[in-house]
Amino acid sequence: MNTETKEGFAAETHRDRAIEIDYLTGLYNKKTITEYAIKECMAGEGKVIDLCILDVDNFKQINDTRGHAYGDKVLKEVADIILEVLGEDGRAGRIGGDEMMLIIENVEERADLRIYLKAIRERVEASHRDDNGFPQVTVSMGIGTFPTYVDNYDDLFNLADRMLYRAKNRGKNRYVIYNPEIHGKIVNGELDENTAVINRATAVDKTRLVMESLEGLFDTMNEAIPTLLGKIVATYDLDEAYIFYKHTGRSVHGIKRIGDSGTSTEVNVLKTIDETSDISYAAQDGFDNLFNANGIFVIDTPGVQLMKHPKALEFFEKHGIKHAFIYRMQNTVYSGYIALYNTRQLTRKFPQPDITDLTYLSKMIEIAIKTR
């Protein structure tokens, strides 16, 4: 928090004795931030309010391994970052343990909201790193919007809480903003995830996809990595696509093909769903030696190529993977892998032009992750 913002926060505290501050973090306490959020939702002024629930990833492990004093220090640092990023554009409170609530006001454009969320996530991520540059402290955030999708505080809080759960379940160190087309409709104030619209990935011209990926990831289009994964799956007729960071037990992005669109008006459109996977088989000794100088391992005959790597072969057989393109990331603080699988077609191998395209696209995704 800059000096001006801190002074404003203190002055507000003295003006209204009902405001109570959490001693450790300097944020509002649970009672005060909750009452503030309820008041804003009842104001009836047509304000758009984004409620964000944030918690520190793996906080129990931080306390257990580094001690509670270190954990308290982390909470204070996260709180300071939140206050500095929000400035006069919102309020924040600690609602329990490592969980905090943010009220971001009058931000009607999703792109503007992401500026705040991205800044918080990145600044926390950069605050503690190990000797290899891997972040030791990260946060996850779930966000709901009032009155766009819900009309009262309780439903707003519950919606943000569900989005936080999704952020944690999708790999942590991320924010998830509620979108009815992705996450399901609100029915009687409750999120019905069974009504989520299945994602549709549209195939495009391969040359166009390769040429536009640079602009899409880094320039005005601001294309999300999961959206690009969907286009890759549709364009190159794949079945599954995953991105893994350093910890390979769970993918941080993933989609799975579940069929064609079935409509005459949509050509080369696939139905896909969010999916998670693991690539822990890559940790087996000697597996990294299978990649070429560009960090590529193309698998067209798993029974032969993976004969000396039983964990990988078992995984491929269990999941029916016939062909795979795996890219090993090396230039990010995360390292990790991009895995593209074909499970339907036994005879279809990756043509060399496709391998070239997928190598380029994988490198673009790696750079985007590094610079995000």
C-alpha positions in Angstrom: 0.0 0.0 0.0 1.4 3.4 -0.9 1.6 6.1 1.8 -1.4 7.9 0.5 -3.5 4.8 0.5 -2.4 3.7 3.9 -3.2 7.2 5.3 -6.6 7.0 3.7 -7.2 3.6 5.1 -6.2 4.8 8.6 -8.4 7.9 8.4 -11.4 5.8 7.3 -10.8 3.6 10.3 -10.8 6.5 12.7 -13.9 8.1 11.2 -16.0 4.9 11.6 -15.4 3.1 14.8 -17.5 0.2 13.5 -14.6 -0.7 11.3 -12.4 -3.3 12.9 -9.0 -4.3 11.6 -7.4 -7.7 11.7 -4.3 -7.2 13.8 -2.0 -9.6 11.8 -2.7 -8.5 8.3 -4.0 -4.9 8.6 -7.1 -5.8 6.5 -10.6 -5.5 7.7 -11.7 -8.3 10.0 -14.4 -10.8 8.9 -17.3 -8.8 10.5 -16.3 -5.5 8.9 -15.6 -6.8 5.4 -18.8 -8.9 5.4 -20.9 -5.9 6.5 -19.3 -3.7 3.9 -20.0 -6.3 1.1 -23.7 -6.7 2.3 -24.1 -2.9 2.4 -22.7 -2.5 -1.1 -25.0 -5.2 -2.5 -28.0 -3.5 -0.9 -27.1 0.0 -2.0 -29.3 -0.2 -5.1 -27.1 2.2 -7.1 -26.6 0.0 -10.1 -23.0 -0.6 -9.0 -21.1 -3.6 -10.4 -19.3 -5.5 -7.6 -16.8 -8.3 -8.0 -16.4 -10.4 -4.9 -13.1 -12.3 -4.8 -12.3 -15.0 -2.3 -8.5 -15.6 -2.1 -6.5 -18.1 -0.1 -2.8 -19.0 0.1 -2.0 -22.2 -1.6 -0.6 -25.0 0.6 -0.7 -22.7 3.6 -0.7 -25.6 6.1 2.4 -27.0 4.6 4.1 -23.6 4.8 3.2 -23.5 8.5 4.3 -27.1 9.1 7.7 -26.8 7.3 8.7 -23.2 8.0 6.8 -22.4 11.2 3.9 -20.2 12.2 6.0 -17.1 12.4 6.9 -17.5 8.8 3.3 -18.2 7.9 2.2 -15.0 9.7 4.9 -13.1 7.7 3.5 -14.6 4.4 -0.1 -13.5 5.3 1.1 -10.0 6.1 3.0 -9.8 2.8 0.0 -11.1 0.8 -2.3 -8.6 2.5 0.1 -5.7 1.7 0.1 -6.7 -1.9 -3.7 -6.8 -2.0 -4.0 -3.4 -0.5 -1.3 -1.9 -2.8 -3.0 -3.3 -5.9 -6.5 -2.4 -5.0 -5.7 1.1 -3.8 -8.9 3.1 -3.7 -10.7 0.7 -6.0 -11.8 -1.8 -3.5 -11.7 -3.2 0.1 -10.2 -6.3 1.5 -10.6 -8.3 4.7 -9.4 -11.5 6.3 -12.3 -13.9 6.8 -10.4 -16.8 8.4 -7.0 -18.4 8.5 -5.3 -17.8 5.2 -8.6 -16.8 3.5 -9.3 -13.2 2.4 -12.2 -11.5 0.7 -11.8 -8.7 -1.8 -14.5 -6.3 -2.9 -13.6 -4.7 -6.3 -16.0 -2.0 -7.3 -17.1 -0.4 -10.6 -15.1 -2.6 -12.9 -17.4 -3.6 -15.7 -15.0 -4.9 -18.2 -13.5 -8.4 -17.6 -10.1 -7.2 -19.0 -10.0 -4.4 -16.4 -10.8 -6.9 -13.6 -8.1 -9.2 -14.7 -5.5 -6.4 -14.3 -6.1 -6.4 -10.5 -6.2 -10.2 -10.2 -3.2 -10.8 -12.5 -1.1 -8.2 -10.5 -2.0 -9.8 -7.2 -1.2 -13.3 -8.5 2.1 -12.4 -10.1 3.4 -10.2 -7.2 2.7 -13.0 -4.7 4.3 -15.5 -7.0 7.4 -13.4 -7.2 7.7 -12.8 -3.5 9.3 -16.1 -2.5 11.2 -18.3 -4.8 13.6 -21.2 -4.3 17.1 -21.5 -5.7 15.7 -22.8 -9.0 13.3 -19.8 -9.3 10.3 -21.9 -8.5 7.6 -19.9 -6.5 7.2 -21.0 -2.9 4.1 -18.9 -2.1 1.1 -18.6 -4.5 -2.6 -17.7 -4.2 -5.8 -18.9 -5.7 -8.8 -16.7 -6.3 -12.5 -17.3 -7.2 -14.6 -14.4 -8.4 -18.4 -13.7 -8.7 -20.1 -10.6 -10.0 -23.1 -8.7 -8.6 -25.7 -7.9 -9.9 -24.8 -9.5 -13.3 -25.3 -13.1 -12.2 -26.7 -13.0 -8.6 -28.9 -10.4 -6.7 -27.8 -10.8 -3.1 -24.7 -11.1 -1.0 -25.1 -14.7 0.1 -25.4 -16.0 -3.4 -22.5 -13.8 -4.5 -20.2 -15.2 -1.8 -21.2 -18.8 -2.5 -20.5 -18.3 -6.2 -17.1 -16.9 -5.6 -16.4 -19.7 -3.2 -17.3 -22.3 -5.9 -14.9 -20.5 -8.3 -12.2 -20.7 -5.7 -12.7 -24.4 -5.4 -12.4 -24.7 -9.2 -9.2 -22.7 -9.1 -7.7 -24.9 -6.5 -8.9 -28.0 -8.3 -7.4 -26.9 -11.6 -3.9 -26.6 -10.2 -3.8 -23.5 -7.9 -1.9 -20.3 -8.5 -4.7 -18.9 -10.7 -7.9 -17.0 -10.6 -11.3 -18.2 -12.0 -14.0 -15.6 -12.9 -17.5 -17.0 -13.1 -18.8 -17.5 -16.6 -22.1 -19.2 -17.0 -21.2 -20.7 -20.4 -18.2 -22.5 -18.8 -19.2 -23.1 -15.2 -23.0 -23.6 -15.4 -26.1 -21.6 -14.8 -27.4 -20.0 -11.6 -30.6 -21.8 -10.6 -32.5 -20.4 -7.6 -29.3 -18.8 -6.4 -27.3 -22.0 -6.7 -24.7 -22.9 -9.2 -25.9 -25.9 -11.3 -22.7 -27.2 -12.8 -24.6 -29.8 -14.7 -25.9 -27.0 -17.0 -22.4 -25.9 -18.1 -22.2 -25.5 -21.8 -19.8 -27.9 -23.3 -16.9 -26.1 -24.9 -16.6 -26.0 -28.6 -13.3 -26.0 -30.3 -13.2 -24.9 -34.0 -10.7 -26.1 -36.4 -9.0 -23.4 -38.5 -6.5 -23.4 -41.3 -3.2 -24.7 -39.9 -1.0 -22.0 -41.4 -3.4 -19.4 -40.1 -3.3 -20.9 -36.6 0.4 -20.9 -36.5 0.7 -17.4 -37.8 -1.9 -16.0 -35.5 -0.8 -17.7 -32.3 1.9 -15.1 -31.7 -0.6 -12.2 -31.9 -3.2 -14.2 -30.0 -1.0 -15.0 -27.1 0.9 -11.7 -26.8 -0.9 -8.9 -28.6 -4.3 -7.4 -28.8 -6.3 -10.6 -29.1 -5.2 -11.7 -25.6 -6.1 -15.3 -26.4 -6.1 -17.6 -23.3 -3.9 -20.6 -23.4 -6.9 -23.0 -22.9 -8.6 -21.5 -25.9 -5.5 -22.1 -28.0 -5.3 -25.7 -26.8 -8.9 -26.2 -28.0 -8.0 -24.9 -31.4 -4.9 -27.1 -31.6 -7.0 -30.2 -30.7 -9.6 -29.3 -33.4 -7.2 -28.3 -36.1 -4.8 -31.3 -35.7 -7.6 -33.8 -35.0 -6.4 -34.7 -31.5 -8.3 -36.0 -28.5 -6.6 -34.6 -25.4 -4.2 -31.8 -24.6 -2.5 -30.9 -21.3 0.0 -28.5 -19.9 2.0 -29.5 -16.8 4.4 -27.4 -14.7 7.2 -28.6 -12.5 4.9 -30.7 -10.3 3.6 -33.3 -12.8 0.9 -34.9 -10.6 -1.8 -32.7 -12.0 -2.2 -30.7 -15.2 -2.7 -26.9 -14.9 -4.6 -26.8 -18.2 -6.3 -29.6 -20.0 -9.1 -30.4 -22.4 -10.6 -33.6 -23.7 -12.6 -34.3 -26.9 -16.0 -35.8 -26.3 -17.4 -35.8 -29.8 -18.3 -33.6 -32.9 -20.7 -30.8 -32.7 -23.3 -32.7 -34.6 -24.7 -29.6 -36.3 -24.7 -28.8 -40.0 -23.9 -25.2 -39.5 -20.6 -25.8 -37.6 -17.9 -27.4 -39.7 -14.9 -29.0 -37.9 -16.2 -28.1 -34.5 -15.5 -30.4 -31.6 -17.2 -30.8 -28.2 -14.6 -30.6 -25.5 -14.6 -30.6 -21.7 -12.1 -29.4 -19.1 -10.0 -32.4 -18.0 -7.1 -33.1 -15.7 -4.3 -35.6 -16.1 -0.9 -36.4 -14.8 2.5 -37.0 -16.5 4.3 -38.4 -13.5 5.7 -41.1 -15.8 8.0 -38.5 -17.2 9.9 -38.5 -13.9 11.1 -42.0 -14.6 14.9 -42.2 -15.0 16.0 -41.8 -18.6 12.7 -40.6 -19.9 14.0 -37.1 -20.6 16.7 -38.7 -22.8 14.0 -39.6 -25.3 13.5 -35.9 -26.3 15.3 -34.4 -29.2 17.3 -31.2 -29.2 14.1 -29.2 -29.7 12.5 -30.8 -26.6 10.2 -33.0 -28.7 9.3 -36.7 -28.2 6.8 -38.0 -30.8 5.3 -41.4 -30.0 3.7 -43.4 -32.7 4.4 -47.0 -31.5 4.1 -46.9 -27.7 4.7 -50.6 -27.3 8.1 -50.3 -28.9 9.2 -46.7 -28.0 8.2 -47.1 -24.3 9.4 -50.6 -23.8 12.1 -49.6 -21.4 9.8 -47.2 -19.6 7.1 -49.3 -18.0 5.4 -46.5 -16.1 4.8 -44.6 -19.3 3.8 -47.7 -21.2 1.3 -48.6 -18.5 -0.2 -45.1 -18.6 -0.5 -45.2 -22.4 -2.2 -48.6 -22.3 -4.5 -47.6 -19.5 -5.7 -44.5 -21.3 -5.8 -45.9 -24.8 -3.2 -43.5 -26.1 -2.2 -44.5 -29.7 0.0 -41.5 -30.6 1.5 -38.6 -28.6 3.4 -35.4 -29.1 5.2 -34.3 -25.9 7.1 -31.1 -25.6 9.5 -30.5 -22.7 9.5 -26.9 -21.4 12.9 -25.7 -20.2 12.8 -21.9 -20.4 10.3 -21.1 -17.7 10.7 -21.1 -13.9 8.2 -23.9 -13.9 9.7 -26.3 -16.5 7.2 -29.0 -17.2 5.5 -30.5 -20.3 2.9 -30.0 -23.0 1.3 -33.4 -23.9 -1.0 -33.9 -27.0 -2.7 -37.3 -27.3 -4.5 -39.2 -30.0 -6.7 -42.0 -28.6 -9.1 -42.8 -31.5 -7.0 -43.6 -34.5 -4.5 -46.4 -34.4 -3.0 -45.8 -37.9 -2.8 -42.0 -37.9 0.7 -40.9 -37.3 1.9 -37.3 -36.9 3.0 -35.9 -40.3 6.2 -34.0 -40.3 4.5 -30.7 -41.2 2.2 -31.1 -38.2 5.2 -31.9 -35.9 6.8 -28.7 -37.1 3.6 -26.7 -36.4 3.1 -28.2 -33.0 6.7 -27.6 -32.1 6.3 -23.9 -32.9 2.9 -23.6 -31.1 4.4 -25.4 -28.0 7.3 -22.9 -27.9 4.9 -20.0 -28.2 2.9 -21.4 -25.2 6.0 -21.8 -23.2 7.1 -18.2 -23.9 3.6 -17.0 -23.0 3.7 -18.9 -19.7 7.1 -17.4 -18.9 5.9 -13.8 -19.6 2.4 -14.0 -18.2 
